[in-house]
Each structure stands twice: as C-alpha cells, then as structure tokens.
C-alpha cells in the first residue's frame, strides 16, 4: 500500500483529535491516511477518478454556503453524482 499526498491531505482535513499529545494525534492522522490509501487501492480505480470524487465531495460539502435551491447547490450535487458514477465505472 502506498500513501499518496491526496491521502494525507484528506486525513489532515477530516481528522479531529481531542486536545492532548500532539505526537499521538499525528500518529492517528497518519493511520487515517493509511486507511484512506488502503480503501483507495482496494477500489482498484485510477487516482484521477478518486481525485475527481474527492474534489466533488469538497464542493458538495461547501454547498451550504449557497442559498437553498440555488443553481450552485444543484450543480454541486450533480457533479458529486457524476464523480461517484465515474469511480464506480472505473472499478468494474
């Protein structure tokens, strides 16, 4: 298994630790990055497809900045759906 920069970036973005030992938190974040890498490799899909999915998820999460029913919110949803379908198609 190879941990790539996007795995580390996802772990850094989403890992939340309780206050305390920084070295323990760093080890847990590294473990999370390894788990992301393992999941990515288990899918057996190209990195580009996974990167597209990650980007779509980030945009979808940011959708709350838009007004309900706005075009940006709808676009974010369809982009997420398309990226997921791309990953699913690459896995088969």
ZIBEL-V969760 format. One record per helix or strand of 2 or more residues. SS is the DSSP state (H for helix, E for strand). FROM is the first residue (numbers start at 1). LEN is the number of residues. Records with the same first field share a line. If there is no record, write none. Layout:
SS: FROM-LEN + FROM-LEN
//
This chain:
H: 5-10 + 22-22 + 47-19 + 71-21
//
